[in-house]
Amino acid sequence: MSWITIAWSMNAGACFVLAAVYFVVWCNQRDSWPHLLFACSAVAAAVMALIELAMLHSTTVDEYAALIRWIHVPVWLLTLSFVAFVRLYLRAGRAWLAWSIYGLRTVVLIINFISTPNINFRAISSIPIFRGGAKSFQYRLVRRIRGL
C-alpha cells in the first residue's frame, strides 16, 4: 500500500469523524443549522477523497471517466453546504449571490450528467501512469482536456 493511499484514507476518515461529531452536536441542538451544514460539508469532502483515491487506482478509461462524472455530486453538496454555512454562521454575503451560486452549481451538475463523458473533458483517450521514485507514488495524466 502506498503512502498516498494511506494519506487519502486518513483524510476521508478524519472528515467522517468530524462529520459525525458535528451531526451529534446538531442532534442535541436542533436549532443550530450551521452544525448540520458543516457535517454535510465534511461528508462531501470525505466522499471526494474516496473518489479521488478510486481515480488514482482506476485502470480503465471508462472507470476513470465514471469517477470524474460522479465526483461532481459531492462537489455540488460541498459547495451548497459551505455557502449556506457562511450565510448562516458568519452572517456574511448577499442572498442573491448565494442563490446564484446554488443555481450555477446545479446547472453545472446537470450539464455534467448530460454531456459525454463529462463536463471536464471532450474525450478521454488514455490514462498513462507515471511512477515517481521507487514506486513511491503514482499520478495520472489524462489526455485531450476540454478546450476553452
Phi and psi in degrees as GROMACS dihedral restraints (atoms count N, CA, C in turn):
[ dihedral_restraints ]
;  ai    aj    ak    al  type     phi  dphi    fc
    3     4     5     6     1   -83.4    20    10
    4     5     6     7     1   166.3    20    10
    6     7     8     9     1   -70.1    20    10
    7     8     9    10     1   -26.2    20    10
    9    10    11    12     1   -68.4    20    10
   10    11    12    13     1   -40.7    20    10
   12    13    14    15     1   -61.1    20    10
   13    14    15    16     1   -43.1    20    10
   15    16    17    18     1   -64.9    20    10
   16    17    18    19     1   -45.3    20    10
   18    19    20    21     1   -64.5    20    10
   19    20    21    22     1   -44.1    20    10
   21    22    23    24     1   -67.4    20    10
   22    23    24    25     1   -37.5    20    10
   24    25    26    27     1   -66.4    20    10
   25    26    27    28     1   -39.6    20    10
   27    28    29    30     1   -65.8    20    10
   28    29    30    31     1   -38.8    20    10
   30    31    32    33     1   -61.5    20    10
   31    32    33    34     1   -47.8    20    10
   33    34    35    36     1   -63.1    20    10
   34    35    36    37     1   -41.9    20    10
   36    37    38    39     1   -62.7    20    10
   37    38    39    40     1   -43.1    20    10
   39    40    41    42     1   -63.1    20    10
   40    41    42    43     1   -39.4    20    10
   42    43    44    45     1   -65.7    20    10
   43    44    45    46     1   -41.6    20    10
   45    46    47    48     1   -64.0    20    10
   46    47    48    49     1   -40.0    20    10
   48    49    50    51     1   -64.3    20    10
   49    50    51    52     1   -44.9    20    10
   51    52    53    54     1   -61.0    20    10
   52    53    54    55     1   -41.0    20    10
   54    55    56    57     1   -63.6    20    10
   55    56    57    58     1   -40.8    20    10
   57    58    59    60     1   -64.7    20    10
   58    59    60    61     1   -41.5    20    10
   60    61    62    63     1   -62.6    20    10
   61    62    63    64     1   -48.1    20    10
   63    64    65    66     1   -69.9    20    10
   64    65    66    67     1   -29.7    20    10
   66    67    68    69     1   -68.3    20    10
   67    68    69    70     1   -40.4    20    10
   69    70    71    72     1   -63.9    20    10
   70    71    72    73     1   -41.1    20    10
   72    73    74    75     1   -61.5    20    10
   73    74    75    76     1   -43.1    20    10
   75    76    77    78     1   -64.3    20    10
   76    77    78    79     1   -37.8    20    10
   78    79    80    81     1   -61.8    20    10
   79    80    81    82     1   -32.7    20    10
   81    82    83    84     1   -83.1    20    10
   82    83    84    85     1   -23.2    20    10
   84    85    86    87     1  -129.2    20    10
   85    86    87    88     1    78.8    20    10
   87    88    89    90     1   -63.1    20    10
   88    89    90    91     1   -18.3    20    10
   90    91    92    93     1   -83.1    20    10
   91    92    93    94     1   -10.7    20    10
   93    94    95    96     1   -93.4    20    10
   94    95    96    97     1    81.0    20    10
   96    97    98    99     1   -64.5    20    10
   97    98    99   100     1   -29.6    20    10
   99   100   101   102     1   -59.3    20    10
  100   101   102   103     1   -30.4    20    10
  102   103   104   105     1   -65.3    20    10
  103   104   105   106     1   -41.4    20    10
  105   106   107   108     1   -67.3    20    10
  106   107   108   109     1   -40.8    20    10
  108   109   110   111     1   -65.0    20    10
  109   110   111   112     1   -38.2    20    10
  111   112   113   114     1   -67.0    20    10
  112   113   114   115     1   -37.8    20    10
  114   115   116   117     1   -63.5    20    10
  115   116   117   118     1   -41.0    20    10
  117   118   119   120     1   -63.4    20    10
  118   119   120   121     1   -40.1    20    10
  120   121   122   123     1   -62.5    20    10
  121   122   123   124     1   -41.5    20    10
  123   124   125   126     1   -67.5    20    10
  124   125   126   127     1   -39.4    20    10
  126   127   128   129     1   -63.8    20    10
  127   128   129   130     1   -43.7    20    10
  129   130   131   132     1   -61.5    20    10
  130   131   132   133     1   -41.8    20    10
  132   133   134   135     1   -64.6    20    10
  133   134   135   136     1   -37.9    20    10
  135   136   137   138     1   -66.5    20    10
  136   137   138   139     1   -43.2    20    10
  138   139   140   141     1   -65.9    20    10
  139   140   141   142     1   -37.7    20    10
  141   142   143   144     1   -61.5    20    10
  142   143   144   145     1   -41.6    20    10
  144   145   146   147     1   -63.7    20    10
  145   146   147   148     1   -39.9    20    10
  147   148   149   150     1   -68.0    20    10
  148   149   150   151     1   -38.9    20    10
  150   151   152   153     1   -67.2    20    10
  151   152   153   154     1   -40.6    20    10
  153   154   155   156     1   -61.0    20    10
  154   155   156   157     1   -39.9    20    10
  156   157   158   159     1   -64.1    20    10
  157   158   159   160     1   -41.2    20    10
  159   160   161   162     1   -65.0    20    10
  160   161   162   163     1   -35.4    20    10
  162   163   164   165     1   -64.4    20    10
  163   164   165   166     1   -38.2    20    10
  165   166   167   168     1   -63.4    20    10
  166   167   168   169     1   -31.9    20    10
  168   169   170   171     1   -99.9    20    10
  169   170   171   172     1     4.1    20    10
  171   172   173   174     1   -69.2    20    10
  172   173   174   175     1   147.7    20    10
  174   175   176   177     1  -116.5    20    10
  175   176   177   178     1   -17.2    20    10
  177   178   179   180     1  -119.1    20    10
  178   179   180   181     1   158.0    20    10
  180   181   182   183     1   -65.1    20    10
  181   182   183   184     1   -40.9    20    10
  183   184   185   186     1   -63.9    20    10
  184   185   186   187     1   -41.0    20    10
  186   187   188   189     1   -63.9    20    10
  187   188   189   190     1   -44.3    20    10
  189   190   191   192     1   -63.6    20    10
  190   191   192   193     1   -43.1    20    10
  192   193   194   195     1   -64.3    20    10
  193   194   195   196     1   -40.1    20    10
  195   196   197   198     1   -64.9    20    10
  196   197   198   199     1   -39.8    20    10
  198   199   200   201     1   -67.0    20    10
  199   200   201   202     1   -38.8    20    10
  201   202   203   204     1   -64.0    20    10
  202   203   204   205     1   -38.4    20    10
  204   205   206   207     1   -63.3    20    10
  205   206   207   208     1   -45.1    20    10
  207   208   209   210     1   -79.9    20    10
  208   209   210   211     1   -16.0    20    10
  210   211   212   213     1   -69.5    20    10
  211   212   213   214     1   -17.4    20    10
  213   214   215   216     1   -69.3    20    10
  214   215   216   217     1   -22.7    20    10
  216   217   218   219     1   -68.1    20    10
  217   218   219   220     1   -51.6    20    10
  219   220   221   222     1   -67.7    20    10
  220   221   222   223     1   -28.2    20    10
  222   223   224   225     1   -64.2    20    10
  223   224   225   226     1   -41.7    20    10
  225   226   227   228     1   -60.5    20    10
  226   227   228   229     1   -48.3    20    10
  228   229   230   231     1   -62.4    20    10
  229   230   231   232     1   -42.6    20    10
  231   232   233   234     1   -62.3    20    10
  232   233   234   235     1   -44.5    20    10
  234   235   236   237     1   -62.9    20    10
  235   236   237   238     1   -49.6    20    10
  237   238   239   240     1   -64.6    20    10
  238   239   240   241     1   -44.5    20    10
  240   241   242   243     1   -70.3    20    10
  241   242   243   244     1   -33.8    20    10
  243   244   245   246     1   -70.6    20    10
  244   245   246   247     1   -41.6    20    10
  246   247   248   249     1   -64.3    20    10
  247   248   249   250     1   -42.6    20    10
  249   250   251   252     1   -64.9    20    10
  250   251   252   253     1   -38.0    20    10
  252   253   254   255     1   -60.9    20    10
  253   254   255   256     1   -45.4    20    10
  255   256   257   258     1   -62.8    20    10
  256   257   258   259     1   -41.1    20    10
  258   259   260   261     1   -65.0    20    10
  259   260   261   262     1   -43.1    20    10
  261   262   263   264     1   -82.4    20    10
  262   263   264   265     1   -44.8    20    10
  264   265   266   267     1   -81.7    20    10
  265   266   267   268     1   -45.8    20    10
  267   268   269   270     1   -89.9    20    10
  268   269   270   271     1   -12.1    20    10
  270   271   272   273     1    51.4    20    10
  271   272   273   274     1    47.2    20    10
  273   274   275   276     1  -122.1    20    10
  274   275   276   277     1   156.4    20    10
  276   277   278   279     1    87.4    20    10
  277   278   279   280     1   166.0    20    10
  279   280   281   282     1   -97.9    20    10
  280   281   282   283     1   148.3    20    10
  282   283   284   285     1   -64.3    20    10
  283   284   285   286     1   -40.4    20    10
  285   286   287   288     1   -64.6    20    10
  286   287   288   289     1   -33.6    20    10
  288   289   290   291     1   -69.5    20    10
  289   290   291   292     1   -41.6    20    10
  291   292   293   294     1   -62.7    20    10
  292   293   294   295     1   -44.9    20    10
  294   295   296   297     1   -66.4    20    10
  295   296   297   298     1   -34.2    20    10
  297   298   299   300     1   -68.7    20    10
  298   299   300   301     1   -35.5    20    10
  300   301   302   303     1   -65.5    20    10
  301   302   303   304     1   -44.9    20    10
  303   304   305   306     1   -57.2    20    10
  304   305   306   307     1   -47.5    20    10
  306   307   308   309     1   -65.5    20    10
  307   308   309   310     1   -46.5    20    10
  309   310   311   312     1   -65.4    20    10
  310   311   312   313     1   -41.1    20    10
  312   313   314   315     1   -66.6    20    10
  313   314   315   316     1   -34.3    20    10
  315   316   317   318     1   -69.3    20    10
  316   317   318   319     1   -39.7    20    10
  318   319   320   321     1   -62.3    20    10
  319   320   321   322     1   -42.2    20    10
  321   322   323   324     1   -61.0    20    10
  322   323   324   325     1   -41.8    20    10
  324   325   326   327     1   -62.9    20    10
  325   326   327   328     1   -42.9    20    10
  327   328   329   330     1   -65.4    20    10
  328   329   330   331     1   -45.9    20    10
  330   331   332   333     1   -61.7    20    10
  331   332   333   334     1   -36.4    20    10
  333   334   335   336     1   -58.7    20    10
  334   335   336   337     1   -41.5    20    10
  336   337   338   339     1   -82.6    20    10
  337   338   339   340     1   -15.9    20    10
  339   340   341   342     1   -85.1    20    10
  340   341   342   343     1   -40.6    20    10
  342   343   344   345     1   -78.3    20    10
  343   344   345   346     1   156.7    20    10
  345   346   347   348     1  -118.9    20    10
  346   347   348   349     1   130.3    20    10
  348   349   350   351     1   -76.8    20    10
  349   350   351   352     1   -27.7    20    10
  351   352   353   354     1  -167.1    20    10
  352   353   354   355     1  -176.6    20    10
  354   355   356   357     1   -73.2    20    10
  355   356   357   358     1   -21.5    20    10
  357   358   359   360     1   -79.1    20    10
  358   359   360   361     1   -32.2    20    10
  360   361   362   363     1  -130.8    20    10
  361   362   363   364     1   145.9    20    10
  363   364   365   366     1   -74.7    20    10
  364   365   366   367     1   -43.9    20    10
  366   367   368   369     1  -156.8    20    10
  367   368   369   370     1   150.8    20    10
  369   370   371   372     1  -118.5    20    10
  370   371   372   373     1   110.0    20    10
  372   373   374   375     1   -88.7    20    10
  373   374   375   376     1   -34.5    20    10
  375   376   377   378     1  -161.2    20    10
  376   377   378   379     1   163.4    20    10
  378   379   380   381     1  -130.4    20    10
  379   380   381   382     1    79.8    20    10
  381   382   383   384     1   -65.5    20    10
  382   383   384   385     1   145.3    20    10
  384   385   386   387     1  -105.4    20    10
  385   386   387   388     1   128.4    20    10
  387   388   389   390     1  -110.4    20    10
  388   389   390   391     1   127.4    20    10
  390   391   392   393     1  -104.8    20    10
  391   392   393   394     1   138.0    20    10
  393   394   395   396     1  -113.0    20    10
  394   395   396   397     1   143.1    20    10
  396   397   398   399     1    63.0    20    10
  397   398   399   400     1  -148.8    20    10
  399   400   401   402     1   -91.4    20    10
  400   401   402   403     1    66.2    20    10
  402   403   404   405     1    58.2    20    10
  403   404   405   406     1    32.0    20    10
  405   406   407   408     1   -75.1    20    10
  406   407   408   409     1   -29.6    20    10
  408   409   410   411     1  -157.6    20    10
  409   410   411   412     1   163.5    20    10
  411   412   413   414     1  -130.8    20    10
  412   413   414   415     1   147.5    20    10
  414   415   416   417     1  -144.0    20    10
  415   416   417   418     1   155.7    20    10
  417   418   419   420     1  -115.1    20    10
  418   419   420   421     1   144.7    20    10
  420   421   422   423     1  -113.6    20    10
  421   422   423   424     1   121.6    20    10
  423   424   425   426     1   -99.1    20    10
  424   425   426   427     1   127.5    20    10
  426   427   428   429     1   -87.7    20    10
  427   428   429   430     1   160.9    20    10
  429   430   431   432     1    63.6    20    10
  430   431   432   433     1    58.7    20    10
  432   433   434   435     1   -68.2    20    10
  433   434   435   436     1   145.2    20    10
  435   436   437   438     1   -58.8    20    10
  436   437   438   439     1   124.1    20    10
  438   439   440   441     1   -76.3    20    10
  439   440   441   442     1   140.4    20    10
